[in-house]
Amino acid sequence: MKKTEFHRQMLSTHSYSNGFTLIELLLAIGIISILMAIIIGAINPSKQYRDAQNADRTYTIRMYEHAISQYLIDGNAINDVPARIGIAKPICQDLVTGTDCTVTAEGFDLSALIAGAKYAPSLPVDPALTGSTITGYYIFKDGSFIRICSPLADPDCGNEL
């Protein structure tokens, strides 16, 4: 009889926790899921990626405009530039020049900027908007200034209705 009483006492004081209960595991998974959702929402990787691409586009646009300014300062002319952003023309790639650019691709030929690599080593291309003939950047005139735009960075670029 003493033995049974001893076993009963041991059973009541001894805890059988050899791991986590199902509720504890589900609660931990739930908390981790909520924290991950908050972190991913705060970081927003797709927005960060878009912002990085737009920063690169802005840099490229400034490079184009700087090369054009230097070209004009040296006494050269760039003619037939569209008069506003809505009717901006696409800029042709390096190897698409002359009538292949202006007639076939209905683009704008800036190959004079890369002749001898004096103003630019090459015409930068936007991989998101390029085809086999255009760079993905557009040219237009803003008053007396020649400007460059990208439809992905500026929705008005070349999209006059």
Long-range contacts (C-beta under 8 A, 24 or more apart in sequence): 53-128, 53-152, 54-152, 54-153, 57-126, 57-150, 57-152, 57-153, 58-153, 60-124, 60-126, 60-137, 60-150, 61-137, 61-148, 61-149, 61-150, 61-153, 63-120, 63-124, 64-91, 64-110, 64-120, 64-123, 64-124, 64-137, 64-139, 64-148, 65-146, 65-147, 65-148, 67-113, 67-119, 67-120, 68-110, 68-113, 68-119, 68-146, 68-148, 70-119, 71-112, 71-113, 71-119, 72-146, 76-112, 78-110, 78-112, 78-146, 81-108, 81-139, 81-140, 81-141, 81-146, 82-139, 82-140, 82-141, 83-140, 83-141, 84-140, 84-141, 84-142, 84-160, 85-140, 85-142, 85-147, 85-149, 85-154, 85-156, 85-157, 85-158, 86-156, 86-158, 86-159, 86-160, 87-140, 87-158, 87-160, 88-138, 88-139, 88-140, 88-149, 88-157, 88-158, 89-138, 89-139, 89-140, 89-158, 90-134, 90-135, 90-136, 90-137, 90-138, 90-158, 91-123, 91-134, 91-135, 91-137, 91-138, 91-139, 91-148, 92-123, 92-133, 92-134, 92-135, 93-123, 93-125, 93-130, 93-132, 93-133, 93-134, 93-135, 94-122, 94-123, 96-133, 96-134, 100-133, 101-133, 104-133, 105-133, 105-134, 107-133, 107-134, 108-138, 108-139, 110-139, 126-150, 126-152, 128-152
